[in-house]
Every structure is written in structure tokens, then in C-alpha cells.
């Protein structure tokens, strides 16, 4: 083959290579896009809920509650104590049916072991309890599953009681605060407490009559904590009950009785149900409610420490479903 022919062949090969490269580049870089027009119309409506400062929402330096157009800010002072209760620090107006729940909780650093929001009626009845922090950590969706049974169940099934606290154990040996504040209850057994208040020594209107109602739920909570996947440990149940009785305060006793009742009720032997958890919810009818905050700090604490807890109190106006806030783009 002549030199001239070889040169022409090389030229053709180079040209073909260049054209092929350009064609491939077009294929790689080319886009085919179809556009569809959509229109989103946003109108402003009345919010389903709004917040206001509660009757006890401004007591500096202990508590300062500040409602905003999109939520609330709450500054609380904690100290070395078993529990701290901030009563009716916020108010909530519900204008529509609303499934209320807590979600997307963050906390830094860790100074609080447990924190609950008590949603209460103007008649001082606890409507529901929404934990925010449990065992030093936010509990994400989905809700944890717990077990419990009612006081009526434990009253009629003594054979399945824990041997650690049997039916014959006395109230004074378990809930020792009664030995000081309600001495006539000391010799009553745990089983007998499940017949309170009708068979108790005190009248229901008396302070120790309120304690009887608490012990009725406390015994069930204790057995639940010993034998089932219950959200409280036995030591927590005993400590909470002893602290409430020792407070010598009717409201403190009644609130704990209501809390334990919520954990124990609406169940049957072996039934698994979603207990009150940091992302549990409750149905609100239109009306006014108050929010109290119940805190269990981690001790010992040092003066000057602080913790920031961020949360969303969400209102689902369509269904009873607790859906977390989706990731928000920057």
C-alpha cells in the first residue's frame, strides 16, 4: 500500500473516531423533559389550636411561659428534687376536633430523666398525659408497646401475683409513707387495698381517703411492673407513690392516681396495648385546656447547668394518627 493511501486511511479512521465521540457526547448530554403545569392556591384559615399563658405561667425565676403565633417557649427552673410540677403554666384553645401528640423531640445535654405534659380541663381533670422525655431519651415513633391489667384483674387473680410483693404484704411494708401520714392504712394488705375506698378506714373526702384511691391504682401498677412489660419499674412505682403521699397535698395525690389509672385501664388479661409514650396522642374536643409540666430531674445537678428540649406539639385534624415532622430542606 502506498504512502498516500495509508495517509488517507489514517485520516478516515481519525474522522470516524471524532464523529463517533461527538455522537456519543450528544447521547450522554441530551435531555428530554416534559413539563406539566400545576397551580397551588394557599389561603389563610384559623388555626385548629392556639396557646395562651396559663394561670401559673409567669412566676420568675421558677417558670416563664411565652405563647407565640406558632407555638410556645417555656423556661423552667429545675433543682435537686425527686420531681417538680409546674401546674397550669400554659393554656390551649382547641377550635376543631384534634388528635394531639408530641413528636420530633430533641434534648441536649441530658439533665432530665422524664418529662410529661399533662393536658387538663378547666375542672382540673387530667384529659391525657403526653410524655416528652422518658428514661433520659426522647422516644421516637412508632410508639412502644406495653402491657398492663386493671386493679379488678389483680383482685380476682391472686395466684399470678409476684412472690416479691404477694397479696398478704402490708401497705406499710411497701408504701412506707402511709406509716407517717395515714397510719391506719399500714396494716392493710395489698389485696385489701384493691377494695378501697369502700372498705377503707377513711372517708373519701379526707386526705387519707384520697390516698386510698391512689393505693387502689398503685397496687395494680406495682403488680403490672413486676409481671408485665410495664412502662414503670417497681422501684419507680413505689418511689412515686411514697413521694405523693409525703407531699400531704391532695392535688399531687390525685394527679398521680389519675396517671396510674391511665396506665392501668382499658385492658384485659394478656392484652397488649400502646401505653402513654412521648409520641402518644389524645383526642381533643373544641374547648379550653391547660398544660402542666411534670419533670423528674437527673440528680445530682450543678448550679449553672442547663438543657434545651425541642419538640413539636402536633394537631392532626383529619385522623387519629401520629405522624412525625418530615425533614425540612435548607
C-alpha positions in Angstrom: 0.0 0.0 0.0 1.4 3.4 -1.0 2.2 6.1 1.5 -0.6 8.3 0.1 -3.2 5.5 0.6 -2.0 4.9 4.1 -2.3 8.6 4.9 -5.9 8.8 3.6 -6.8 5.7 5.6 -5.5 7.2 8.8 -7.4 10.4 8.0 -10.7 8.5 7.6 -10.1 6.5 10.8 -9.5 9.7 12.8 -12.5 11.4 11.3 -14.7 8.4 12.1 -13.4 8.4 15.7 -14.2 12.1 16.1 -17.7 11.8 14.7 -18.4 8.7 17.0 -17.2 10.7 20.0 -19.4 13.6 19.2 -22.4 11.4 18.7 -21.8 9.7 22.0 -21.5 13.0 23.7 -24.9 14.1 22.3 -26.5 10.9 23.6 -25.0 11.5 27.1 -25.7 15.2 27.3 -29.2 15.2 25.7 -32.3 15.6 28.0 -35.9 15.0 27.1 -38.2 16.9 29.6 -42.0 17.1 29.7 -43.4 19.9 31.8 -46.9 19.8 33.4 -48.3 22.9 34.9 -49.8 22.8 38.4 -51.3 25.6 40.5 -51.2 25.6 44.3 -53.5 28.1 46.0 -52.8 28.9 49.6 -55.5 30.5 51.7 -55.1 31.6 55.4 -57.5 30.0 57.8 -58.0 30.0 61.6 -55.5 27.6 63.3 -57.0 24.5 64.9 -55.3 25.3 68.2 -53.7 28.3 69.9 -51.7 28.8 73.1 -52.0 31.3 75.9 -50.2 31.9 79.2 -51.7 29.8 81.9 -52.7 31.0 85.4 -49.2 30.0 86.7 -47.3 30.7 83.6 -45.4 33.7 84.9 -43.5 33.1 88.2 -39.9 34.1 87.5 -37.4 32.7 88.1 -39.2 29.4 88.5 -41.3 29.4 85.3 -42.0 31.7 82.4 -44.3 30.6 79.7 -44.5 32.7 76.5 -47.0 31.8 73.8 -46.1 32.6 70.2 -48.1 32.5 66.9 -46.5 29.2 66.0 -46.1 27.5 69.4 -44.7 28.4 72.8 -41.5 29.0 74.7 -41.2 27.7 78.2 -38.3 28.4 80.7 -38.4 26.3 83.8 -36.0 26.2 86.8 -35.0 22.7 88.0 -33.1 21.7 91.1 -32.1 18.6 93.0 -35.5 17.2 93.8 -37.3 13.9 93.1 -40.0 15.6 91.0 -41.0 19.1 90.0 -44.5 20.0 89.0 -45.3 23.2 87.0 -49.1 23.5 87.3 -51.2 25.1 84.5 -48.3 27.0 83.0 -49.8 27.1 79.5 -53.3 27.3 78.1 -54.6 25.7 74.9 -57.7 26.6 72.9 -58.9 23.9 70.6 -61.2 25.2 67.8 -61.6 21.9 65.9 -61.5 18.2 66.7 -57.8 17.5 67.1 -55.6 14.5 67.6 -52.9 16.0 69.8 -49.4 14.3 70.1 -45.8 15.1 70.7 -43.1 14.4 68.0 -39.6 15.2 66.8 -38.2 15.6 70.3 -34.5 16.6 70.8 -32.7 17.3 74.1 -29.2 18.5 74.8 -27.5 17.9 77.2 -29.2 15.4 79.5 -30.4 16.8 82.8 -33.9 15.5 82.8 -34.8 11.8 83.2 -38.5 12.1 82.4 -40.8 15.0 81.3 -44.6 14.7 80.8 -47.1 17.2 79.5 -50.4 16.9 81.4 -53.4 18.1 79.3 -56.1 19.1 81.8 -59.6 20.5 81.7 -60.6 23.7 83.5 -62.3 21.4 86.1 -58.8 20.1 87.0 -59.4 16.7 85.4 -56.4 15.2 83.6 -57.5 14.6 80.0 -54.3 12.9 78.9 -50.6 12.7 79.6 -48.0 13.2 76.8 -44.5 12.2 77.8 -41.8 14.1 76.1 -38.7 12.6 77.7 -38.6 9.0 79.1 -35.6 7.4 80.8 -33.4 10.4 79.7 -34.2 10.0 76.0 -36.9 11.1 73.6 -38.9 8.1 72.4 -39.4 8.2 68.6 -42.3 6.9 66.5 -43.5 4.2 66.5 -45.0 4.0 70.0 -43.6 1.5 72.3 -45.9 -1.4 73.2 -46.6 -2.1 76.9 -48.7 -4.5 78.9 -50.9 -3.9 81.9 -54.0 -5.1 83.7 -56.6 -3.3 85.8 -57.0 -3.4 89.6 -60.0 -5.5 89.1 -58.0 -8.2 87.3 -55.4 -8.4 90.1 -58.1 -8.5 92.8 -59.5 -11.7 91.4 -56.3 -13.5 90.3 -54.1 -13.6 93.3 -52.4 -16.8 92.0 -50.5 -14.9 89.4 -49.2 -12.2 91.8 -45.4 -11.7 92.1 -43.8 -13.5 95.0 -41.8 -10.3 95.7 -44.9 -8.4 96.7 -47.6 -11.1 97.4 -51.3 -10.3 98.3 -50.5 -10.7 102.0 -47.8 -8.0 102.1 -48.9 -4.9 104.1 -49.1 -1.4 102.7 -46.9 -0.2 105.4 -44.1 -2.5 104.4 -44.2 -1.4 100.7 -45.6 2.1 100.6 -43.9 3.2 103.8 -45.1 6.8 103.7 -48.5 5.6 105.0 -46.8 4.8 108.3 -46.4 8.5 108.8 -49.3 10.2 107.0 -52.1 7.6 107.1 -51.2 5.2 109.9 -54.5 3.3 109.9 -53.6 2.0 106.4 -50.3 0.5 107.5 -51.7 -2.9 108.5 -53.9 -3.3 105.5 -52.7 -5.8 102.9 -52.1 -5.1 99.2 -55.1 -7.3 98.4 -57.3 -5.3 100.7 -56.2 -2.1 99.1 -57.9 -3.3 95.9 -61.2 -2.9 97.8 -60.6 0.7 98.6 -62.3 3.1 99.1 -65.4 1.2 100.0 -63.6 -1.0 102.6 -61.0 1.5 103.7 -60.9 3.2 107.2 -61.1 6.8 105.9 -63.8 8.9 104.3 -63.2 9.7 100.7 -63.3 13.4 101.3 -60.4 13.2 103.8 -56.8 13.4 102.6 -56.1 9.7 103.5 -59.3 8.9 101.6 -57.7 10.3 98.5 -54.6 8.2 99.4 -56.8 5.1 99.4 -57.8 5.9 95.9 -54.2 6.3 94.9 -53.2 3.0 96.6 -56.0 1.2 94.7 -54.2 2.0 91.4 -50.7 1.8 92.9 -51.1 -1.9 93.9 -52.2 -2.7 90.3 -49.3 -0.7 88.9 -46.9 -2.5 91.2 -48.0 -5.9 90.1 -48.0 -4.8 86.5 -44.5 -3.6 86.8 -43.4 -6.9 88.3 -45.0 -9.3 85.9 -45.5 -7.4 82.6 -43.8 -5.1 80.1 -45.0 -2.1 82.0 -43.7 1.5 81.4 -42.6 1.9 85.1 -40.3 -0.2 87.2 -41.3 -1.5 90.7 -39.0 1.0 92.4 -40.4 3.9 90.3 -43.9 3.0 91.3 -43.0 2.8 95.0 -41.0 6.0 94.9 -43.7 8.0 93.1 -46.4 6.8 95.5 -44.3 7.5 98.6 -43.4 10.9 97.3 -47.0 11.8 96.5 -48.3 10.7 100.0 -45.4 12.5 101.7 -46.4 15.7 99.9 -49.5 15.9 102.0 -51.1 17.6 99.0 -54.4 16.4 97.6 -53.7 17.6 94.1 -50.4 15.8 94.0 -52.0 12.5 95.2 -55.0 12.9 92.8 -52.8 13.6 89.8 -50.6 10.5 90.4 -53.8 8.4 90.9 -55.1 9.7 87.6 -51.8 8.9 85.9 -51.6 5.4 87.2 -55.2 4.9 86.3 -54.4 5.8 82.7 -51.6 3.3 82.6 -53.8 0.5 84.1 -57.2 1.0 82.5 -58.8 -0.5 79.4 -57.0 -3.7 79.4 -57.7 -7.4 80.0 -55.5 -10.4 80.9 -52.6 -10.6 78.5 -53.8 -7.7 76.3 -51.0 -5.7 74.7 -51.9 -2.0 74.2 -49.9 1.2 73.4 -49.2 2.9 76.6 -48.7 6.6 77.1 -45.5 7.4 75.4 -43.6 10.5 74.1 -45.4 10.2 70.8 -48.8 9.1 72.0 -51.8 11.2 71.3 -55.2 12.1 72.6 -58.4 13.4 71.0 -59.3 17.0 71.9 -62.9 18.3 71.6 -63.2 22.0 70.9 -62.7 23.9 74.1 -60.1 25.2 76.6 -57.4 23.1 78.2 -54.4 23.7 80.4 -51.0 22.3 80.1 -49.0 21.3 83.2 -45.4 20.1 83.1 -44.2 17.2 85.3 -40.4 16.8 85.5 -38.1 14.1 87.0 -34.6 15.6 87.0 -31.4 13.6 87.0 -29.6 14.1 90.3 -27.2 15.4 91.4 -27.4 18.7 89.4 -24.9 21.5 89.5 -25.9 25.2 89.6 -25.5 26.8 86.2 -26.3 23.7 84.1 -29.0 23.9 81.5 -30.8 21.7 79.0 -32.7 22.7 75.9 -35.6 20.5 74.8 -37.1 21.0 71.4 -40.4 19.4 70.5 -43.4 19.7 68.3 -46.9 19.5 69.8 -48.8 18.4 66.7 -52.5 18.5 65.9 -54.0 16.1 63.3 -57.4 17.4 62.3 -58.1 14.5 59.9 -57.3 11.3 61.6 -56.1 9.8 64.9 -52.6 9.2 63.5 -49.3 10.4 64.9 -47.1 11.4 62.0 -43.6 12.9 62.7 -42.5 16.2 61.0 -40.8 15.4 57.7 -37.2 16.5 57.1 -37.2 20.2 56.3 -35.0 21.3 53.4 -32.4 24.1 53.9 
